[in-house]
Amino acid sequence: MTPAWDDLNARARGLGTHLLEPAQLAALSREPDAPSLAAALRRAGVLTAAMTEAPAPQDLELAIRRWAAALLRILARWAGSRAAALPLVFDEEDRRSLRSVLRGAVQHVPAEQRLAGLIPTPALPERALEELARTATPADAAALLAVWHHPFATTVLPAAAAAQPDLFALDLALSRAVAVRATDAARQSRSRTLRAWVRDTIDLENARSAILLSTAGDDIVPADVFLPGGQHLTFPAFERAVMAREPGAVAVQLATAFAETPYGATFMHAGRDVAALEHELVQQRMGELARERRRAPLGPLPVLWFALQLRTQVVDLQRIVWTVALNAPRGSLDIAFAATA
């Protein structure tokens, strides 16, 4: 049976009223110090508990994560069984969390840094994230996932259990887990728009891998990395991009593959920093999702829109917190200030 989304979409729109407007984000970024920022966040409804007179940035970050987690819990409760059709909401957050946790274990990053910006979910609540952040090795983290019967455990365990865990292999395992579950869920949802969104997500994940692999040497087999389920970036095109090696040539290959999509021109800049490219693609995807949800308001896209907005605001607020705490020039802020409408 095709899930009905009308009631959940209405509730997602209601939750969207708790998100901050661009003007509010801009005002927060101009606060002179941490106490003033904490007071402003409390007025905006993000902070609910009293803070010390001189709150640490980590305390503000934790409050922001709890605010976002509360909204996501409400969405999950209202979604009920339909949450299984929304892996790009809940699984994406779990992937981001586990990516940070696993990378932190490999690089021996302090636990509090591994938790920065993460949003707890029903499958990985705050205490679970804290326990994962304290693990000494990726294998220990994967073992906890297995004990908790987390759906990513089986896919992540082989890469995490390696004698010398590879960061790219860990990222790929997480991406593969999300892609498989998202493809299955989209197929079962019978939503054309959701299937298209999942295919685009997989395409962009493969594009990111192609950029990273193009500088990784000859010991990586493209067929071992490519995620099935996309529609624009075929495996032959992916392989050509990987083998191009030179950043400009990689960009041309990806731009050609995505020529009939809104992302083609963006990939002409693919030779630059991957993080900067990903930030630009997120902004583009938000614009595309905004347009698509207006064309298909009865499907699950309004829920995806809310989740993407929430994630973007957590990132924005995290950057604001550290910019204010470090008294950095406000012109250095690179935040979305995305519209919530």
C-alpha positions as a Markdown table, in Angstrom:
| # | Residue | x | y | z |
|---|---|---|---|---|
| 1 | Met | 0.0 | 0.0 | 0.0 |
| 2 | Thr | 1.3 | 3.5 | -0.9 |
| 3 | Pro | 1.8 | 5.6 | 2.3 |
| 4 | Ala | -0.4 | 8.7 | 2.7 |
| 5 | Trp | 1.7 | 11.8 | 3.5 |
| 6 | Asp | -0.9 | 14.6 | 3.9 |
| 7 | Asp | -1.0 | 14.6 | 7.7 |
| 8 | Leu | 2.8 | 14.1 | 8.1 |
| 9 | Asn | 3.5 | 16.9 | 5.6 |
| 10 | Ala | 1.2 | 19.2 | 7.5 |
| 11 | Arg | 3.0 | 18.4 | 10.7 |
| 12 | Ala | 6.4 | 18.8 | 9.0 |
| 13 | Arg | 5.3 | 22.3 | 7.9 |
| 14 | Gly | 4.3 | 23.0 | 11.5 |
| 15 | Leu | 7.7 | 21.9 | 12.7 |
| 16 | Gly | 9.2 | 24.2 | 10.1 |
| 17 | Thr | 7.8 | 27.1 | 12.1 |
| 18 | His | 10.3 | 26.3 | 14.8 |
| 19 | Leu | 13.2 | 26.8 | 12.4 |
| 20 | Leu | 15.0 | 30.2 | 12.3 |
| 21 | Glu | 14.4 | 32.8 | 9.6 |
| 22 | Pro | 17.4 | 34.1 | 7.6 |
| 23 | Ala | 17.1 | 37.4 | 9.4 |
| 24 | Gln | 17.3 | 35.6 | 12.8 |
| 25 | Leu | 20.4 | 33.7 | 11.7 |
| 26 | Ala | 22.0 | 36.9 | 10.4 |
| 27 | Ala | 21.3 | 38.6 | 13.7 |
| 28 | Leu | 22.8 | 35.7 | 15.7 |
| 29 | Ser | 26.0 | 35.9 | 13.7 |
| 30 | Arg | 26.4 | 39.6 | 14.8 |
| 31 | Glu | 26.2 | 38.8 | 18.6 |
| 32 | Pro | 29.3 | 40.2 | 20.3 |
| 33 | Asp | 30.1 | 37.3 | 22.7 |
| 34 | Ala | 28.9 | 33.9 | 23.9 |
| 35 | Pro | 26.6 | 35.1 | 26.8 |
| 36 | Ser | 24.8 | 37.4 | 24.3 |
| 37 | Leu | 24.6 | 34.6 | 21.8 |
| 38 | Ala | 23.2 | 32.3 | 24.4 |
| 39 | Ala | 20.5 | 34.8 | 25.4 |
| 40 | Ala | 19.6 | 35.3 | 21.7 |
| 41 | Leu | 19.3 | 31.6 | 21.2 |
| 42 | Arg | 17.1 | 31.3 | 24.2 |
| 43 | Arg | 14.8 | 34.1 | 22.8 |
| 44 | Ala | 14.7 | 32.2 | 19.5 |
| 45 | Gly | 13.6 | 29.0 | 21.2 |
| 46 | Val | 16.7 | 27.0 | 20.5 |
| 47 | Leu | 18.0 | 27.0 | 24.1 |
| 48 | Thr | 15.5 | 25.9 | 26.7 |
| 49 | Ala | 17.7 | 25.5 | 29.8 |
| 50 | Ala | 19.5 | 28.3 | 31.7 |
| 51 | Met | 23.2 | 28.6 | 30.9 |
| 52 | Thr | 26.1 | 29.9 | 33.0 |
| 53 | Glu | 27.1 | 33.5 | 32.6 |
| 54 | Ala | 30.0 | 32.4 | 30.4 |
| 55 | Pro | 28.8 | 29.4 | 28.4 |
| 56 | Ala | 31.4 | 27.3 | 26.6 |
| 57 | Pro | 31.0 | 26.8 | 22.9 |
| 58 | Gln | 30.6 | 23.0 | 23.5 |
| 59 | Asp | 27.6 | 23.8 | 25.8 |
| 60 | Leu | 25.9 | 25.9 | 23.1 |
| 61 | Glu | 26.6 | 23.1 | 20.5 |
| 62 | Leu | 25.1 | 20.5 | 22.8 |
| 63 | Ala | 22.0 | 22.7 | 23.3 |
| 64 | Ile | 21.6 | 23.1 | 19.5 |
| 65 | Arg | 21.9 | 19.4 | 19.0 |
| 66 | Arg | 19.3 | 18.7 | 21.6 |
| 67 | Trp | 17.0 | 21.2 | 20.0 |
| 68 | Ala | 17.4 | 19.6 | 16.6 |
| 69 | Ala | 17.0 | 16.1 | 18.1 |
| 70 | Ala | 13.7 | 17.0 | 19.8 |
| 71 | Leu | 12.3 | 18.2 | 16.4 |
| 72 | Leu | 13.5 | 15.0 | 14.7 |
| 73 | Arg | 12.0 | 12.8 | 17.5 |
| 74 | Ile | 8.6 | 14.5 | 17.0 |
| 75 | Leu | 8.8 | 13.9 | 13.3 |
| 76 | Ala | 9.7 | 10.2 | 13.8 |
| 77 | Arg | 6.8 | 9.7 | 16.3 |
| 78 | Trp | 4.4 | 11.3 | 13.9 |
| 79 | Ala | 5.8 | 9.3 | 10.9 |
| 80 | Gly | 5.2 | 6.0 | 12.6 |
| 81 | Ser | 5.7 | 3.1 | 10.2 |
| 82 | Arg | 6.3 | 5.6 | 7.4 |
| 83 | Ala | 9.7 | 6.4 | 8.9 |
| 84 | Ala | 10.9 | 3.3 | 7.0 |
| 85 | Ala | 10.2 | 5.1 | 3.8 |
| 86 | Leu | 12.3 | 8.0 | 4.8 |
| 87 | Pro | 15.9 | 6.7 | 5.1 |
| 88 | Leu | 17.2 | 9.9 | 3.6 |
| 89 | Val | 16.0 | 11.7 | 6.8 |
| 90 | Phe | 17.0 | 9.4 | 9.6 |
| 91 | Asp | 19.7 | 7.3 | 7.9 |
| 92 | Glu | 21.5 | 10.3 | 6.6 |
| 93 | Glu | 21.8 | 11.7 | 10.1 |
| 94 | Asp | 23.1 | 8.4 | 11.4 |
| 95 | Arg | 25.6 | 8.3 | 8.5 |
| 96 | Arg | 26.9 | 11.8 | 9.4 |
| 97 | Ser | 27.2 | 10.8 | 13.1 |
| 98 | Leu | 28.9 | 7.5 | 12.4 |
| 99 | Arg | 31.3 | 9.1 | 9.9 |
| 100 | Ser | 32.4 | 11.6 | 12.6 |
| 101 | Val | 32.7 | 8.9 | 15.2 |
| 102 | Leu | 34.6 | 6.5 | 13.1 |
| 103 | Arg | 37.0 | 9.1 | 11.7 |
| 104 | Gly | 37.5 | 10.4 | 15.2 |
| 105 | Ala | 38.5 | 6.9 | 16.4 |
| 106 | Val | 41.0 | 6.5 | 13.6 |
| 107 | Gln | 42.5 | 9.9 | 14.2 |
| 108 | His | 42.3 | 9.8 | 18.0 |
| 109 | Val | 40.1 | 12.9 | 18.2 |
| 110 | Pro | 38.7 | 13.8 | 21.6 |
| 111 | Ala | 35.1 | 12.5 | 22.2 |
| 112 | Glu | 33.6 | 16.0 | 22.5 |
| 113 | Gln | 35.0 | 16.9 | 19.1 |
| 114 | Arg | 33.5 | 13.8 | 17.5 |
| 115 | Leu | 30.1 | 14.9 | 18.7 |
| 116 | Ala | 30.2 | 18.4 | 17.3 |
| 117 | Gly | 27.2 | 19.2 | 15.1 |
| 118 | Leu | 25.7 | 15.7 | 15.3 |
| 119 | Ile | 21.9 | 15.3 | 15.6 |
| 120 | Pro | 20.6 | 12.3 | 17.7 |
| 121 | Thr | 18.0 | 10.1 | 16.0 |
| 122 | Pro | 15.7 | 7.4 | 17.2 |
| 123 | Ala | 18.2 | 4.8 | 16.2 |
| 124 | Leu | 21.2 | 6.7 | 17.7 |
| 125 | Pro | 20.0 | 8.8 | 20.6 |
| 126 | Glu | 22.2 | 11.2 | 22.5 |
| 127 | Arg | 23.5 | 8.6 | 25.0 |
| 128 | Ala | 24.3 | 6.2 | 22.1 |
| 129 | Leu | 26.3 | 8.9 | 20.3 |
| 130 | Glu | 28.2 | 9.7 | 23.5 |
| 131 | Glu | 29.1 | 6.0 | 24.0 |
| 132 | Leu | 30.2 | 5.7 | 20.4 |
| 133 | Ala | 32.3 | 8.8 | 20.7 |
| 134 | Arg | 34.2 | 7.3 | 23.6 |
| 135 | Thr | 35.2 | 4.2 | 21.7 |
| 136 | Ala | 38.9 | 3.7 | 21.2 |
| 137 | Thr | 38.8 | 2.1 | 17.7 |
| 138 | Pro | 36.4 | 1.8 | 14.7 |
| 139 | Ala | 36.1 | -1.9 | 15.5 |
| 140 | Asp | 34.8 | -1.1 | 19.0 |
| 141 | Ala | 32.2 | 1.4 | 17.5 |
| 142 | Ala | 31.1 | -1.2 | 15.0 |
| 143 | Ala | 30.8 | -3.8 | 17.7 |
| 144 | Leu | 28.4 | -1.5 | 19.6 |
| 145 | Leu | 26.3 | -1.0 | 16.5 |
| 146 | Ala | 26.1 | -4.8 | 16.1 |
| 147 | Val | 25.0 | -5.2 | 19.8 |
| 148 | Trp | 22.3 | -2.5 | 19.2 |
| 149 | His | 21.2 | -4.2 | 15.9 |
| 150 | His | 21.7 | -1.0 | 14.0 |
| 151 | Pro | 21.0 | -1.5 | 10.3 |
| 152 | Phe | 24.5 | -0.2 | 9.3 |
| 153 | Ala | 26.4 | -2.7 | 11.5 |
| 154 | Thr | 26.8 | -5.5 | 9.0 |
| 155 | Thr | 28.0 | -3.2 | 6.2 |
| 156 | Val | 30.4 | -1.2 | 8.4 |
| 157 | Leu | 32.0 | -4.0 | 10.4 |
| 158 | Pro | 34.4 | -5.4 | 7.7 |
| 159 | Ala | 36.0 | -2.0 | 7.1 |
| 160 | Ala | 36.0 | -1.1 | 10.7 |
| 161 | Ala | 37.7 | -4.4 | 11.7 |
| 162 | Ala | 40.7 | -3.9 | 9.4 |
| 163 | Ala | 44.1 | -3.9 | 11.1 |
| 164 | Gln | 44.6 | -0.3 | 9.8 |
| 165 | Pro | 41.1 | 1.1 | 9.1 |
| 166 | Asp | 41.0 | 3.3 | 6.0 |
| 167 | Leu | 38.9 | 6.4 | 6.2 |
| 168 | Phe | 37.7 | 6.2 | 2.6 |
| 169 | Ala | 36.7 | 2.6 | 3.1 |
| 170 | Leu | 34.7 | 3.5 | 6.2 |
| 171 | Asp | 33.0 | 6.4 | 4.3 |
| 172 | Leu | 32.1 | 4.0 | 1.4 |
| 173 | Ala | 30.7 | 1.4 | 3.7 |
| 174 | Leu | 28.3 | 4.0 | 5.3 |
| 175 | Ser | 27.4 | 5.4 | 1.9 |
| 176 | Arg | 26.6 | 1.9 | 0.6 |
| 177 | Ala | 24.4 | 1.1 | 3.6 |
| 178 | Val | 22.4 | 4.3 | 3.1 |
| 179 | Ala | 22.1 | 3.8 | -0.7 |
| 180 | Val | 20.8 | 0.3 | -0.4 |
| 181 | Arg | 18.2 | 1.1 | 2.2 |
| 182 | Ala | 17.2 | 4.3 | 0.4 |
| 183 | Thr | 16.7 | 2.5 | -2.9 |
| 184 | Asp | 14.6 | -0.2 | -1.3 |
| 185 | Ala | 12.5 | 2.3 | 0.6 |
| 186 | Ala | 11.9 | 4.5 | -2.4 |
| 187 | Arg | 10.9 | 1.5 | -4.5 |
| 188 | Gln | 8.4 | 0.4 | -1.8 |
| 189 | Ser | 7.0 | 3.9 | -1.3 |
| 190 | Arg | 5.8 | 4.0 | -4.9 |
| 191 | Ser | 6.6 | 7.7 | -5.0 |
| 192 | Arg | 8.1 | 8.8 | -8.3 |
| 193 | Thr | 9.5 | 11.9 | -6.8 |
| 194 | Leu | 11.2 | 10.1 | -3.9 |
| 195 | Arg | 12.7 | 7.5 | -6.3 |
| 196 | Ala | 14.1 | 10.4 | -8.4 |
| 197 | Trp | 15.5 | 12.1 | -5.3 |
| 198 | Val | 17.2 | 8.9 | -4.2 |
| 199 | Arg | 18.7 | 8.4 | -7.6 |
| 200 | Asp | 20.1 | 11.9 | -7.6 |
| 201 | Thr | 21.5 | 11.4 | -4.1 |
| 202 | Ile | 23.4 | 8.3 | -5.3 |
| 203 | Asp | 24.6 | 10.0 | -8.4 |
| 204 | Leu | 26.1 | 12.8 | -6.3 |
| 205 | Glu | 27.7 | 10.4 | -3.9 |
| 206 | Asn | 29.3 | 8.6 | -6.8 |
| 207 | Ala | 30.5 | 12.0 | -8.2 |
| 208 | Arg | 32.1 | 12.8 | -4.8 |
| 209 | Ser | 33.9 | 9.4 | -4.8 |
| 210 | Ala | 35.1 | 10.0 | -8.4 |
| 211 | Ile | 36.7 | 13.3 | -7.4 |
| 212 | Leu | 38.4 | 11.7 | -4.4 |
| 213 | Leu | 39.5 | 8.6 | -6.3 |
| 214 | Ser | 41.0 | 10.6 | -9.1 |
| 215 | Thr | 43.9 | 11.5 | -6.8 |
| 216 | Ala | 44.1 | 8.2 | -4.9 |
| 217 | Gly | 46.5 | 6.4 | -7.2 |
| 218 | Asp | 46.1 | 3.1 | -9.1 |
| 219 | Asp | 45.4 | 0.7 | -6.2 |
| 220 | Ile | 41.6 | 1.5 | -6.1 |
| 221 | Val | 39.3 | -0.5 | -8.4 |
| 222 | Pro | 36.4 | 1.8 | -9.5 |
| 223 | Ala | 34.0 | -1.2 | -9.6 |
| 224 | Asp | 34.5 | -1.7 | -5.9 |
| 225 | Val | 33.5 | 1.8 | -5.1 |
| 226 | Phe | 30.7 | 2.6 | -7.5 |
| 227 | Leu | 27.2 | 2.6 | -5.9 |
| 228 | Pro | 24.4 | 1.3 | -8.1 |
| 229 | Gly | 21.0 | 3.0 | -8.2 |
| 230 | Gly | 21.8 | 6.4 | -9.8 |
| 231 | Gln | 20.6 | 7.4 | -13.2 |
| 232 | His | 22.9 | 10.1 | -14.7 |
| 233 | Leu | 26.4 | 9.1 | -13.7 |
| 234 | Thr | 26.7 | 5.6 | -15.2 |
| 235 | Phe | 29.6 | 3.3 | -14.3 |
| 236 | Pro | 31.5 | 3.9 | -17.6 |
| 237 | Ala | 31.2 | 7.7 | -17.0 |
| 238 | Phe | 32.3 | 7.2 | -13.4 |
| 239 | Glu | 35.3 | 5.2 | -14.5 |
| 240 | Arg | 36.3 | 7.8 | -17.1 |
| 241 | Ala | 36.1 | 10.5 | -14.4 |
| 242 | Val | 38.3 | 8.4 | -12.0 |
| 243 | Met | 40.9 | 7.7 | -14.6 |
| 244 | Ala | 41.0 | 11.3 | -15.8 |
| 245 | Arg | 43.3 | 12.1 | -12.9 |
| 246 | Glu | 43.8 | 15.8 | -13.7 |
| 247 | Pro | 41.3 | 17.9 | -11.9 |
| 248 | Gly | 40.1 | 19.8 | -14.9 |
| 249 | Ala | 39.6 | 16.6 | -16.9 |
| 250 | Val | 37.7 | 15.1 | -14.0 |
| 251 | Ala | 35.5 | 18.2 | -13.9 |
| 252 | Val | 34.7 | 17.9 | -17.6 |
| 253 | Gln | 33.7 | 14.2 | -17.3 |
| 254 | Leu | 31.4 | 14.9 | -14.4 |
| 255 | Ala | 29.9 | 18.0 | -16.0 |
| 256 | Thr | 29.2 | 16.0 | -19.1 |
| 257 | Ala | 27.5 | 13.2 | -17.2 |
| 258 | Phe | 25.3 | 15.7 | -15.3 |
| 259 | Ala | 24.7 | 18.0 | -18.3 |
| 260 | Glu | 21.0 | 17.4 | -18.3 |
| 261 | Thr | 20.7 | 18.2 | -14.6 |
| 262 | Pro | 21.0 | 21.4 | -12.5 |
| 263 | Tyr | 24.4 | 20.2 | -11.3 |
| 264 | Gly | 26.3 | 20.1 | -14.5 |
| 265 | Ala | 27.7 | 23.6 | -14.3 |
| 266 | Thr | 28.7 | 23.1 | -10.7 |
| 267 | Phe | 30.9 | 20.2 | -11.5 |
| 268 | Met | 33.0 | 22.4 | -13.8 |
| 269 | His | 34.5 | 23.5 | -10.4 |
| 270 | Ala | 35.1 | 20.0 | -9.3 |
| 271 | Gly | 38.8 | 20.3 | -9.2 |
| 272 | Arg | 38.6 | 22.6 | -6.2 |
| 273 | Asp | 38.2 | 21.7 | -2.5 |
| 274 | Val | 35.7 | 18.9 | -2.1 |
| 275 | Ala | 34.2 | 20.4 | 1.0 |
| 276 | Ala | 33.5 | 23.6 | -0.8 |
| 277 | Leu | 32.0 | 21.7 | -3.7 |
| 278 | Glu | 29.7 | 19.8 | -1.3 |
| 279 | His | 28.6 | 23.0 | 0.3 |
| 280 | Glu | 27.6 | 24.4 | -3.1 |
| 281 | Leu | 25.8 | 21.2 | -4.0 |
| 282 | Val | 23.8 | 21.2 | -0.8 |
| 283 | Gln | 22.6 | 24.7 | -1.6 |
| 284 | Gln | 21.6 | 23.6 | -5.1 |
| 285 | Arg | 19.8 | 20.6 | -3.7 |
| 286 | Met | 17.8 | 22.7 | -1.3 |
| 287 | Gly | 16.7 | 24.9 | -4.3 |
| 288 | Glu | 15.8 | 21.8 | -6.3 |
| 289 | Leu | 13.9 | 20.2 | -3.4 |
| 290 | Ala | 12.0 | 23.5 | -2.8 |
| 291 | Arg | 10.9 | 23.5 | -6.5 |
| 292 | Glu | 10.0 | 19.8 | -6.5 |
| 293 | Arg | 8.0 | 19.9 | -3.4 |
| 294 | Arg | 5.8 | 22.6 | -4.9 |
| 295 | Arg | 5.3 | 20.4 | -7.9 |
| 296 | Ala | 4.5 | 17.3 | -5.8 |
| 297 | Pro | 3.1 | 18.6 | -2.5 |
| 298 | Leu | 1.3 | 15.4 | -1.6 |
| 299 | Gly | 4.3 | 13.1 | -1.6 |
| 300 | Pro | 7.1 | 12.8 | 1.0 |
| 301 | Leu | 9.2 | 15.7 | -0.3 |
| 302 | Pro | 7.9 | 18.3 | 2.2 |
| 303 | Val | 9.2 | 16.0 | 5.0 |
| 304 | Leu | 12.6 | 15.8 | 3.2 |
| 305 | Trp | 12.6 | 19.5 | 2.9 |
| 306 | Phe | 12.1 | 20.0 | 6.6 |
| 307 | Ala | 14.9 | 17.5 | 7.4 |
| 308 | Leu | 17.3 | 19.2 | 5.0 |
| 309 | Gln | 16.5 | 22.6 | 6.4 |
| 310 | Leu | 17.0 | 21.4 | 10.0 |
| 311 | Arg | 20.4 | 19.9 | 9.1 |
| 312 | Thr | 21.5 | 23.1 | 7.4 |
| 313 | Gln | 20.5 | 25.2 | 10.4 |
| 314 | Val | 22.5 | 23.0 | 12.7 |
| 315 | Val | 25.5 | 23.5 | 10.6 |
| 316 | Asp | 24.9 | 27.3 | 10.4 |
| 317 | Leu | 24.4 | 27.6 | 14.1 |
| 318 | Gln | 27.5 | 25.5 | 14.8 |
| 319 | Arg | 29.5 | 27.9 | 12.6 |
| 320 | Ile | 27.9 | 30.9 | 14.3 |
| 321 | Val | 28.8 | 29.6 | 17.8 |
| 322 | Trp | 32.5 | 29.1 | 17.0 |
| 323 | Thr | 32.8 | 32.4 | 15.0 |
| 324 | Val | 31.4 | 34.3 | 18.0 |
| 325 | Ala | 33.3 | 32.3 | 20.6 |
| 326 | Leu | 36.6 | 32.9 | 18.8 |
| 327 | Asn | 35.7 | 36.5 | 18.0 |
| 328 | Ala | 36.5 | 35.7 | 14.3 |
| 329 | Pro | 35.7 | 38.3 | 11.6 |
| 330 | Arg | 32.0 | 37.9 | 10.8 |
| 331 | Gly | 32.8 | 38.2 | 7.1 |
| 332 | Ser | 34.4 | 34.7 | 7.4 |
| 333 | Leu | 31.0 | 33.1 | 8.0 |
| 334 | Asp | 30.0 | 30.8 | 5.2 |
| 335 | Ile | 26.5 | 29.9 | 6.2 |
| 336 | Ala | 23.4 | 29.1 | 4.2 |
| 337 | Phe | 20.9 | 31.5 | 5.8 |
| 338 | Ala | 18.4 | 29.3 | 3.9 |
| 339 | Ala | 14.8 | 30.4 | 3.7 |
| 340 | Thr | 12.4 | 28.2 | 5.7 |
| 341 | Ala | 9.3 | 28.9 | 3.6 |
